[in-house]
Amino acid sequence: MIHPSAIIDPKAQLGADVEVGPFCVIGPDVTLGNGCQLQNNVTICGMSSIGPNNKFYTGCSVGQQTQDLKYAGEPTYLEVGTGNTFREYCTIHRATTAGDTTKIGSHGNFLAYAHIAHDCVVGNHVIFSNNATLAGHVTIDDHAIIGGLTAIHQFCRIGRHAMTGGCSKIVQDVPPFMVADGNPAVVRTVNVIGLERHGFPAESVRHIKEAYRIFYRSKLNSAQALERIKAELGEHKEVALLIHFFENSTRGITK
């Protein structure tokens, strides 16, 4: 299960049924869960904890130190959940500040050349298309889809079930359930197809669409629109999630 050309530090911890292909390098502070597969020329280093059944294709570089120039060699961490796929040449960096962690959830699909920078928090069941790029401290919520060649500014957040179009420049937060596209990006519509595919009831989709209409298509300013959404739709679960997202944005909301 381990190719003779692979270099594995004796201090690395490998679970059962781990496959390590030709010319892979695994550092001393790495833990690989059961059933992980490293295809070939994969490097995993640093204080990196990789859960079970993750698959790394050719050329992935995982757990490298941050590119943040403030970093001075402090112990920082990477945690990866279960059952992710990292296609060719994905790059993932550890956090910057001592004791901090870059976190990736479970069951994500990260296509070729995707980049996850220091201190990012990535949820479950996400999809990153080719060359999707996160700056530092970005948060990606569950079931989000990041389009190919999308670049996301540091400290931005992409809400759950949101989607970004290809080649988009994201400089502010994208709310849950929305589609953002453009350079710089604007919110275009509700991610109706994505919601239907995930089994959202028609009534829930209708409430989300009405909240979208009030916030993005009325002549109200953001504060006025939010108050109206609260008054008319706030009791609905999905709209309550939107309201919470709006109220807790630090970068501002993509309009």
N, C-alpha and C positions, 0 to 999 in steps of 0.2 A: 504493500500500500504506500510505501515511501520510496521514491526513485533514488538510486544511489548518488545522483548528482546534486540532490537537494542538500542544503546546509541548515541544520537545525541545532540550535543551542541546547546543550544538555539540560539547562534550567527551564526550557519551555515545557509547557504542560499540554499534551495532546490527548484528547478523549479517544474512545473506541471508534474503530472504523473510519478514522481520518485518512484521507488520501492526499498525498503530497507529490506533485508531479515534478518533471525535470527542472533543475536550476531555480527552484524556489529557495527563499531565505526566510527563516523564522528566528526571531530574536529571543533573548533570555527571559523577558518579562511577559511573554505572550501565552495566553491560554486559549486553546481551540477546543470547542465542544464536540461532542460525538457527531460523527457523520459529516464533518466539514470536508469540502473538496477544494484543493488548490490545483488548478489545471497545469500551468507551467509559467516560469519566470514571475512568480508572485512573491512580493516582499511583505511580510507582516512583522512589525517591530514595535518598540516602545511598550508602555504599560497598557496592553490591549487585551481586553476580555471579549472573546468571540463566542457567541452561543452556538447551539447545535445546528447542524444541517445548513450552514451557509456555504454558498458556492462562489468561488473566485475564479474568473477567467483570466486569460493570458495578460500579464503585465500589470495587474493591480498593485497599487502601493498603499498599504493600510497601516495606520498608526504612526506615520512619520510625524516629526515635530512640527508645531505650528510655523506658519510663515510670518506671523506677527513679529515685528522687529523688537517688541518689548520683551520677548521671551529670552530668558537667561539660563535655561537649563533646568528649571524647576521640575519636580515630578508631576506630570499631568497624565490624563487617562483617556482611553477610548473604550466605550461599551457598545457592543453590537448584539442585537437580540437573536431571534431564531428564524431560520428558513428564508434568508434573503438571497437574492441573486445579484452579483456584481459582475457586469460584463467587462469587456476588454478595457484595460487601462483606467479603471476608476481610481480615484485618489481620495483618501480620507485622512484628516489630520487630527491629532490630539489637541486638547485645550491649551490655553496660554498660561493661565495663572495657577500657581501651585495648588494642587488638590482638586482642580476643576476637571470636568469630563465632557468630551464630545459624545453624544448619545444618538444611537440609531435603533429604531424599534425592530419589529419583526415583519416578515413576509413582504418586504419591499422588492421592487424590481428596478435596478439601477443600470441603465444602458451605458454603452461605451463612452468613456471619457467623462462621465459625471464626476463632479468635484464637490466634496463636503468639507468645508473649512473648519477651523478651530471653533470650539464652543457651540457648534450647532446642535440643535435638538430636532431629530427627525422621527416622526411617528410611525404607525403601523400601516401596512397595505398601501404604501405610496408607490408612485411610478415616476422615475426620473428618465426623460428621454435623453438621447445622445447629447453630450456636452452641456447638460444642465449644470449650472454653476452657482454654488452658494458662497457668499462672503461669510465672514465670521459672525457668530451669535445669531444666526438665522434660525427661526422655528418653523418647521413644516408639520402641520397637524395631520391626523389620520386620513387616509384615502385621498390625499391631495395628488394632483397630477401636474408635473412640471414639464413644460414643453421643451423641445430640442432647442439648444443654443440660448435658452433663457438665462439671464444673469440677475441675481437677486442681491440687493444692497444689504450691507450689514445691519443687524438688529431688526430686519423686517420679519413679518410673520405671514404665513400662508394658511388660511383657515381650512378646516376639514371639508372634504368634497369640493374644494375649489380647484380651478384649472387655469394654467397660464398657457397662452398661445406660443408657438415657436418664435424664436428670436426676440422675445419680449425683454424689456428693461424694467425691472420691478424696483421701485424706490420707496414705496409705502406699502402698508399692510393690505393684503387681499382678503376680503371677508369670506367666511364659509359659504359654500354653495354657489359662488360666483365664477364667471369666466373673465379673466383679465388678459388683455392683448395689446401690444403696441410698444413703441419706443419714444417716450416713456409710456408705460402701460396705462390703459384706462379700463374700467369695468364695462364689459360689453353687454352682458346678459346673465341670466341664471343658468347654471349647469344642469339643465333639465334632463338631458339624455343620461348624464352620469347619475343623477338622483333616481331616475326610473330604473336604471340597471342595478342599483343597490336596493331596490324594493321600497323606496319612499312612497307612501300612499299619495294618491292624487290630491287629496285635501291638503296634505302637508306641502306639496309642491305649490299649490295655489297660494297658501299663506306666504311662502317664501317669495313668490313672484310679486305679491302685493307689497311686501316689505321693500323689495327691490324697486318697485314703481315709485313708492313714496320717497325713498332715499335718493334715488338716482334720476327720476324723471319728473318729479314735482318741482315747483319753483321755490320750495322751502329751502332754507339753509340747513346745514347738517344738524344743528341743535334742534331746530324746529321739527325737522323730519323725524329725528329720533324720538322726540316726545310724542309725536303722532303715532309712530309705530308702537310705542309702549302702550298708548291708550287704546288703540284699535286691535292690536295683534299680540300684545305681550304675553297673553296667557298660553300661547301655543309654544310647544317645546322647541322647535327649530328656530322660531323667531326669537325666543328668549336667548338662544345661543348667539344669534346675530347681535342682539342688543348688548350682551356681555362682551362680545368681541369689539364692538364699536366703542364701548365705554372704557375698555382697557388697552386700547391701542396706544403705543408710545411713538411710533413713526408717523402716525396719521393714516387715514384710510384712502386707498386708491379710489379716485372718483372717475 
